[in-house]
């Protein structure tokens, strides 16, 4: 998975840095990396109909800047996506809008790439460090009623708890 590749790249950079005579790793001091594996079984409350959609989120924090990349596959009618406050077994409020590109994604594609800076970064980071933040990608087919199946989960179709690498 992409998160594994990112971790491998960071580990390689660190190893190369250790081999250098000047004792630098090339990884900025204070950089924090969080990842989440997104799927329908992580949704709270549970989805009434299973989804085959999956995804990966990588969130980096450097100072007061939070950056993200979200990749998904087998997901239709993407409408919105967020970083939410909440432990693994609870639904919580929105902290950051990830602004995913609406659409349908059959193969693994990046749907959200961006960054955020502001007064709330410390609060968001505190929740992430405490394991109480998750990424949720919402779908909507635009036809009432909602929550009729994959591609129509306005409350969220795939979710993953953020964990620090």
C-alpha positions in Angstrom: 0.0 0.0 0.0 1.0 3.6 -0.4 1.4 4.1 3.4 3.8 1.3 3.5 5.8 2.9 0.6 5.9 6.2 2.3 7.1 4.6 5.5 9.8 2.8 3.6 10.9 6.0 1.9 11.1 7.8 5.2 13.0 4.9 6.7 15.5 4.9 3.8 16.0 8.6 4.1 16.7 8.2 7.8 19.2 5.3 7.1 21.0 7.4 4.5 21.1 10.3 6.9 22.7 8.1 9.6 25.4 7.1 7.2 26.3 10.7 6.5 29.2 12.2 8.4 27.3 15.4 9.3 24.7 13.4 11.3 21.7 14.8 9.4 18.8 12.7 8.3 17.2 15.0 5.8 13.9 14.6 7.7 12.9 18.0 9.2 12.9 18.1 13.0 9.3 18.1 14.3 7.8 16.4 11.3 4.9 14.1 12.3 3.2 11.6 9.9 -0.2 10.0 10.5 -1.9 7.4 8.4 -5.3 5.8 8.1 -6.6 2.8 6.3 -10.1 3.6 5.0 -12.9 1.0 4.6 -16.6 0.6 5.2 -16.3 -1.7 8.2 -14.8 1.2 10.2 -17.9 3.4 9.8 -19.8 4.3 12.9 -22.7 3.5 12.9 -22.2 0.4 10.8 -23.3 0.6 7.1 -26.5 -1.2 6.3 -25.0 -2.5 3.1 -21.3 -3.4 2.8 -19.0 -1.5 0.4 -16.0 -2.7 -1.4 -14.5 0.8 -1.4 -11.1 1.3 0.2 -8.6 4.1 0.7 -5.5 5.4 2.4 -4.9 8.8 4.0 -1.5 10.2 4.9 -1.5 13.3 7.0 1.7 15.2 7.8 2.2 17.9 10.4 5.1 20.4 10.4 4.7 23.3 12.8 1.3 24.9 12.2 0.9 23.3 8.8 -1.2 20.1 8.3 -1.0 18.5 4.8 -2.8 15.5 3.4 -3.2 13.1 0.6 -6.1 10.7 0.3 -6.3 7.9 -2.2 -9.4 5.7 -2.8 -10.5 2.8 -5.1 -13.9 1.3 -5.9 -15.7 4.4 -4.7 -18.6 6.1 -6.5 -20.3 9.5 -6.0 -17.6 11.0 -3.7 -19.1 14.2 -2.4 -17.1 15.4 0.7 -14.4 14.3 3.0 -13.1 15.4 6.4 -10.8 14.9 9.4 -13.3 14.4 12.2 -12.8 14.4 16.0 -13.7 11.1 17.6 -12.4 7.8 19.0 -12.6 4.6 16.9 -16.0 3.6 18.2 -17.7 7.0 17.9 -18.8 9.5 15.3 -17.6 13.1 15.9 -17.6 16.6 14.5 -15.7 17.9 11.5 -12.3 19.5 12.2 -10.8 20.0 8.7 -12.5 19.8 5.2 -10.2 17.7 2.9 -12.0 19.0 -0.2 -11.9 15.8 -2.2 -12.6 15.9 -5.9 -16.2 14.7 -6.5 -16.6 11.7 -8.8 -16.3 8.0 -9.3 -13.0 6.1 -8.8 -12.7 2.5 -9.9 -8.9 2.3 -9.7 -6.7 3.7 -6.9 -6.6 7.5 -7.4 -5.7 10.6 -5.4 -9.0 12.4 -4.5 -7.7 14.9 -2.0 -4.4 16.7 -1.8 -4.0 19.9 0.2 -3.0 21.7 3.4 -4.4 23.7 6.2 -2.9 26.3 8.6 -4.6 28.2 11.3 -5.5 28.7 14.9 -7.1 25.3 15.2 -4.0 23.2 14.1 -2.9 22.6 17.7 -6.3 21.3 18.7 -6.5 19.0 15.6 -2.9 17.7 16.3 -3.8 17.1 20.0 -6.7 14.9 18.9 -4.6 13.1 16.3 -1.8 12.4 18.9 -4.4 11.0 21.3 -5.9 8.6 18.7 -9.1 10.6 18.6 -9.2 11.7 15.0 -10.3 9.9 11.8 -10.7 10.5 8.1 -14.2 10.0 6.6 -15.1 10.1 2.9 -18.8 10.7 2.2 -20.8 9.7 -0.9 -24.2 10.8 -2.3 -25.9 9.7 -5.5 -28.2 12.8 -5.4 -31.4 10.8 -5.3 -33.6 10.6 -2.2 -33.5 8.8 0.1 -29.9 8.6 1.1 -28.0 5.5 2.5 -29.4 3.2 -0.1 -26.1 1.4 -0.7 -22.5 1.9 -1.9 -22.1 5.3 -3.6 -24.9 6.7 -1.4 -23.7 7.1 2.2 -24.0 10.7 3.0 -22.9 10.0 6.6 -19.7 8.4 5.3 -18.8 5.4 3.2 -15.2 4.7 4.2 -13.4 5.7 7.4 -10.1 5.2 9.1 -8.7 6.2 12.4 -5.4 8.2 12.2 -2.4 6.6 13.7 1.1 8.1 14.1 3.9 6.4 12.3 
